């Protein structure tokens, strides 16, 4: 049984005998989050949801990587941790929780790239993240639990294999990546775009991170180019292609995540609709005339430079 927020408050010795106010926070798709004010000082308490191991969430990895992101200067500090319950209490970042419209404002792609470069240059994360292996894991969960997935998903795995093989020709060094950059995982304090929620974090190809956040923010071609240039110093064709192939893989993998959630989650959210939407985007890109061009570009014999520190 999941621990209650009241039980969590009782477990934190520093809070005993102090004025405590609890306010639920909206938006979590796998956790229940609260703003807890202790003598007027706000914190965020993250209570993990049930069965998140079926989504490949490793809470020990999340805890370690949250601390590493804080050291990198882009993630909140951990104030308290209850390891037996996998509950984290984090400092509260004062700022605006971002949305797709706000992250499509002029200049935002460069600000995102700045925050990602800080994260990627920070302490190494505990484990690696590989979306191709995660897709295999999710397909096993789908089979074991009888979850519904979009039509023709299995038939498209040959295209997924082509993407993996093409990206492997000139693989990039893995860096600490968030890997799940929904708009709401950015908080703007007016100085920096902070990055929160490290459930799926791991060392990964930086172009997955860039492609994932472009996909989540529904960036058009000019903004994708801006993001690439802001991160790498120039919008190199091979890096753009690498980002676009990883945009496909972001949707391929998170389609299965949503399908599993539609089967197991008790949260009132249209996970199946989310899965269908993502799968449609992935199929459209795999069927596009540019798909084979992207595969060719990432296999270019002269790969372009990585970003400068």
C-alpha positions in Angstrom: 0.0 0.0 0.0 1.3 3.5 -0.9 2.4 5.6 2.0 0.2 8.6 2.7 1.4 12.2 2.7 0.5 12.5 6.4 2.7 9.4 7.2 5.5 10.9 5.2 5.3 14.2 7.2 5.4 12.2 10.4 8.5 10.3 9.2 10.6 13.4 8.7 12.1 14.3 12.1 13.1 17.9 11.1 9.5 18.7 10.5 8.2 17.6 13.9 6.7 20.3 16.1 6.6 22.8 13.2 3.7 24.3 11.2 3.0 22.1 8.1 0.6 22.9 5.3 0.0 20.3 2.6 -1.2 21.1 -1.0 -1.7 18.6 -3.7 0.0 19.3 -7.0 -1.5 18.4 -10.4 0.1 17.0 -13.5 1.8 13.8 -12.4 1.3 10.8 -14.7 3.1 8.2 -12.6 3.5 9.9 -9.2 1.4 11.9 -6.7 3.1 15.2 -5.9 2.5 17.6 -3.1 3.7 21.1 -2.1 4.4 20.9 1.6 5.2 24.2 3.4 7.1 23.8 6.7 7.2 27.0 8.7 6.5 28.8 5.4 9.4 27.1 3.5 8.0 25.1 0.5 9.1 21.6 -0.6 7.9 19.2 -3.2 7.2 15.7 -2.0 7.1 12.9 -4.7 5.1 9.8 -3.8 5.7 7.0 -6.3 2.7 5.4 -8.0 1.9 1.7 -8.0 3.4 -0.8 -10.4 5.9 1.7 -11.9 8.4 -1.1 -12.2 6.3 -2.2 -15.2 7.3 1.1 -16.8 11.0 0.4 -16.1 11.2 3.0 -13.4 14.2 2.4 -11.1 13.7 4.5 -8.0 17.3 4.1 -6.8 18.5 5.3 -10.2 16.1 8.2 -10.0 17.4 9.3 -6.6 21.0 9.1 -7.6 20.4 11.0 -10.9 18.3 13.7 -9.2 21.3 14.4 -6.9 23.7 14.4 -9.9 21.4 16.9 -11.8 21.4 19.1 -8.8 25.2 19.1 -8.8 25.1 20.0 -12.4 23.1 23.1 -11.5 19.9 22.4 -13.3 17.9 20.2 -10.9 16.4 20.8 -7.5 18.3 19.7 -4.4 17.1 16.7 -2.4 16.1 17.8 1.1 15.0 14.4 2.5 14.8 10.8 1.2 12.8 7.9 2.6 14.5 4.9 0.9 12.1 2.3 2.1 9.2 4.1 0.5 11.2 5.6 -2.4 9.9 9.1 -1.4 11.9 12.2 -2.3 11.5 15.6 -0.7 12.9 18.2 -3.0 13.5 21.9 -2.7 10.7 23.9 -4.3 11.8 25.8 -7.5 10.1 29.1 -7.6 9.1 29.8 -11.2 6.7 29.1 -14.0 5.9 25.5 -14.9 6.3 25.5 -18.7 3.9 24.4 -21.4 4.1 23.7 -25.1 3.0 27.3 -25.9 5.5 28.9 -23.6 8.3 26.7 -24.8 7.5 27.7 -28.4 8.2 31.4 -27.6 11.1 33.1 -29.4 14.5 32.3 -27.8 13.2 29.3 -25.9 15.0 26.6 -28.0 18.4 28.3 -27.1 17.5 28.4 -23.4 16.6 24.7 -23.5 19.8 23.9 -25.2 21.7 25.9 -22.5 20.1 23.9 -19.7 20.7 20.6 -21.5 24.4 21.4 -22.0 24.7 22.0 -18.3 23.0 18.7 -17.5 25.0 16.8 -20.1 28.3 18.1 -18.8 27.4 17.2 -15.2 28.2 14.1 -13.1 27.6 10.8 -14.8 24.2 9.1 -14.1 24.0 5.7 -12.4 22.7 3.7 -15.4 22.5 4.0 -19.1 19.3 4.6 -21.1 18.7 2.9 -24.4 15.3 3.4 -26.1 15.7 0.4 -28.3 16.2 -1.9 -25.3 13.3 -0.2 -23.5 11.0 -0.9 -26.5 11.9 -4.6 -26.1 11.2 -4.5 -22.4 7.9 -2.8 -22.9 6.8 -5.3 -25.6 7.4 -8.1 -23.0 5.2 -6.2 -20.5 2.6 -5.7 -23.2 2.5 -9.5 -23.9 2.5 -10.4 -20.2 -0.4 -8.1 -19.3 -2.4 -8.2 -22.5 -2.1 -4.5 -23.1 -3.5 -3.2 -26.4 -1.0 -1.6 -28.8 -1.6 0.2 -32.1 -2.2 -1.8 -35.3 0.9 -2.7 -37.3 3.3 -1.9 -34.4 5.2 -5.2 -34.8 5.3 -4.7 -38.5 7.2 -1.4 -38.0 10.0 -3.0 -36.0 12.0 -3.5 -39.1 12.1 0.2 -39.6 13.1 0.6 -35.9 16.0 -1.8 -36.6 17.1 0.3 -39.5 17.2 3.4 -37.3 19.3 1.6 -34.6 21.8 0.3 -37.2 22.1 3.7 -38.8 22.7 5.5 -35.5 25.3 3.0 -34.5 27.6 3.8 -37.4 28.8 7.0 -35.8 27.6 6.6 -32.2 28.0 9.7 -29.9 29.5 9.5 -26.4 26.7 8.9 -23.9 26.0 11.8 -21.5 23.7 12.3 -18.6 20.2 12.7 -20.1 16.7 13.2 -18.7 15.0 11.4 -21.6 11.5 12.4 -20.9 11.3 16.1 -21.5 7.7 17.0 -21.4 7.1 20.7 -21.3 6.0 20.5 -17.6 9.4 19.1 -16.7 10.9 22.6 -17.3 10.5 25.4 -14.7 11.5 28.9 -15.6 12.7 31.1 -12.7 13.5 34.0 -15.1 17.2 33.1 -15.1 17.4 29.4 -15.9 15.1 26.6 -17.2 15.3 24.1 -14.4 14.7 20.4 -15.3 12.7 18.2 -12.9 11.5 14.6 -12.7 14.3 12.1 -13.4 12.4 8.9 -13.5 13.7 7.8 -16.9 17.1 9.5 -16.7 20.2 7.7 -17.8 23.4 8.2 -19.8 22.3 8.4 -23.5 23.0 9.8 -26.9 22.5 13.6 -26.6 20.6 13.6 -29.8 17.9 11.5 -28.2 17.5 14.2 -25.6 17.3 16.9 -28.2 14.9 15.0 -30.5 12.7 14.0 -27.5 12.3 17.6 -26.3 11.7 18.9 -29.9 9.0 16.2 -30.2 7.4 17.0 -26.9 7.3 20.7 -27.6 5.9 20.0 -31.1 8.6 22.1 -32.7 8.4 22.9 -36.3 11.4 22.7 -38.7 12.8 26.2 -37.9 12.8 25.5 -34.2 14.4 22.1 -34.6 17.1 23.8 -36.6 17.5 26.5 -33.9 17.8 23.8 -31.2 20.5 21.9 -33.2 22.5 25.1 -33.8 22.1 26.3 -30.2 23.4 23.0 -28.9 26.1 22.0 -31.4 27.1 25.5 -32.6 25.7 24.9 -36.0 22.8 23.0 -37.5 24.9 20.2 -39.0 23.0 17.9 -41.4 24.1 14.7 -39.7 23.1 16.0 -36.2 19.8 17.2 -37.5 19.1 13.8 -39.0 20.2 12.1 -35.8 17.7 14.3 -33.8 14.9 13.5 -36.3 15.5 9.8 -36.1 15.4 10.0 -32.3 12.2 12.0 -32.5 10.7 8.9 -34.1 12.2 6.7 -31.4 10.8 8.9 -28.7 7.3 8.4 -30.1 7.9 4.7 -30.8 8.9 4.0 -27.2 6.5 6.3 -25.3 3.6 4.9 -27.4 4.2 1.6 -25.5 4.6 3.4 -22.2 1.1 5.0 -22.8 -0.4 1.7 -23.9 0.8 0.0 -20.7 -0.4 2.9 -18.6 -3.8 2.5 -20.3 -3.9 -1.0 -19.0 -2.6 -0.6 -15.4 -3.0 3.0 -14.3 -5.7 4.3 -12.0 -5.0 7.9 -12.9 -7.9 9.6 -14.8 -6.1 10.3 -18.1 -6.6 9.2 -21.7 -3.4 7.2 -22.0 -4.8 5.2 -25.0 -5.5 8.4 -26.9 -2.0 9.6 -26.1 -0.6 6.3 -27.5 -2.6 6.6 -30.7 -1.4 10.2 -31.2 2.2 9.3 -30.7 2.1 6.3 -32.9 0.5 8.3 -35.7 3.4 10.8 -35.5 6.0 8.0 -35.6 4.3 6.3 -38.6 4.1 9.6 -40.5 7.8 10.2 -40.1 8.7 6.6 -41.0 6.6 6.9 -44.2 8.0 10.4 -45.1 10.2 10.9 -48.1 12.9 12.3 -45.8 13.2 9.1 -43.7 15.8 7.4 -46.0 17.7 10.7 -46.2 18.0 10.9 -42.4 19.3 7.3 -42.3 21.9 8.2 -44.9 22.9 11.4 -43.3 23.8 9.8 -39.9 26.0 7.4 -41.7 28.1 10.1 -43.3 31.8 9.2 -43.4 32.7 12.6 -41.8 30.7 13.2 -38.7 30.5 16.8 -37.5 31.8 18.1 -34.2 30.3 17.7 -30.7 29.3 20.8 -28.7 32.1 22.9 -27.1 32.1 23.1 -23.3 
